[in-house]
Amino acid sequence: LSLDTVREFLTREEDTIVFSLIERARYPLNRPAYDPIHLGDGGRRLNASFAELFIRESEAVQSKAGRYQSLQEIPFFAYRVPFTLAPPYNFTRELYPAAAFVNVNDAIWSMYFNELLPLLAKNGDDGNYAVTVDSDLACLQVLSRRINYGRYVAEVKFRGDQQTYTSLIQAKDRDALMKLLTSEAQEDVVKRRVEKKATVFGQSITSDGPIETGVNNSSVTDFKVNPSVVYKLYDQWVIPLTKQVEVEYLLHRLD
Ligand SMILES: O=C(O)C(=O)C[C@]1(C(=O)O)C=C[C@@H](O)C=C1
């Protein structure tokens, strides 16, 4: 692990994030999928929305298949799955065991459904609830992997400057830790790159005519996902949550 390799990982996740947002933006909001009132006995019997049930069941299958054997993957729901169906594999454990549990999946869940989804999907209901919620799951999984990868970023930063980090961790100085791990220049690079990826990946490709790469050249409606929404996603949620993971991880790094 090095700062370069963890940043390469984050960069590659941007592609998956943009494409998963493009997929979700194909479908209308499909509101009944998200409200428990539409399931069972007026919502009282199941007490969960279709989206929650779909995600819980999908994760249970993936859990059984070993998805969460890798510490890079963290489920949104906890499972008591006794064994994995997958061939055994010895994953390298780069994370400090007492801090590896750190994650912000609850915050990702509410950000995704309450803030991001309304910006992503147009009003409407076409009844395609399973494919719609399946695309929500894809978005949630990659956002979770990217944001909770802050644990690996923090591990690299800790190893790179153990003395300074150790004294801040012992002092439980969150603000100073936050300041030390922040690189505004890097954040700016990430936000501008991801906005550009949205303009490039989100175009309708024709066999002739140029490929546009500048946000200013085309109107926003030409893109499958609004590039400024992707910028905002990173600016307001992805990067701040990643930093929150980094700070929490560091606070447990000496446990
Ligand atoms: O690349 C880093 O150094 C990170 O910590 C990751 C990240 C990000 O989320 O993209 C977060 C905090 C830094 O200020 C810059 C970028």
The ligand as an SDF file (V2000), in Angstrom:
LIG
                    3D

 16 16  0  0  0  0  0  0  0  0999 V2000
   -6.2400   11.2050   -1.6170 O   0  0  0  0  0  0  0  0  0  0  0  0
   -6.2210   11.4340   -0.4110 C   0  0  0  0  0  0  0  0  0  0  0  0
   -5.2020   11.8440    0.1900 O   0  0  0  0  0  0  0  0  0  0  0  0
   -7.4240   11.2250    0.3810 C   0  0  0  0  0  0  0  0  0  0  0  0
   -7.3730   11.2850    1.5990 O   0  0  0  0  0  0  0  0  0  0  0  0
   -8.7250   10.9940   -0.3100 C   0  0  0  0  0  0  0  0  0  0  0  0
   -9.5190   12.2910   -0.4690 C   0  0  0  0  0  0  0  0  0  0  0  0
  -10.7660   11.9010   -1.2960 C   0  0  0  0  0  0  0  0  0  0  0  0
  -11.7850   11.5600   -0.6980 O   0  0  0  0  0  0  0  0  0  0  0  0
  -10.6810   11.9050   -2.5300 O   0  0  0  0  0  0  0  0  0  0  0  0
   -9.9130   12.7720    0.8840 C   0  0  0  0  0  0  0  0  0  0  0  0
   -9.1870   13.7120    1.5580 C   0  0  0  0  0  0  0  0  0  0  0  0
   -8.0930   14.4930    0.9520 C   0  0  0  0  0  0  0  0  0  0  0  0
   -8.2540   15.8460    1.2540 O   0  0  0  0  0  0  0  0  0  0  0  0
   -8.0280   14.2720   -0.5090 C   0  0  0  0  0  0  0  0  0  0  0  0
   -8.7260   13.3120   -1.1680 C   0  0  0  0  0  0  0  0  0  0  0  0
  1  2  2  0
  2  3  1  0
  2  4  1  0
  4  5  2  0
  4  6  1  0
  6  7  1  0
  7  8  1  0
  7 11  1  0
  7 16  1  0
  8  9  2  0
  8 10  1  0
 11 12  2  0
 12 13  1  0
 13 14  1  0
 13 15  1  0
 15 16  2  0
M  END
$$$$
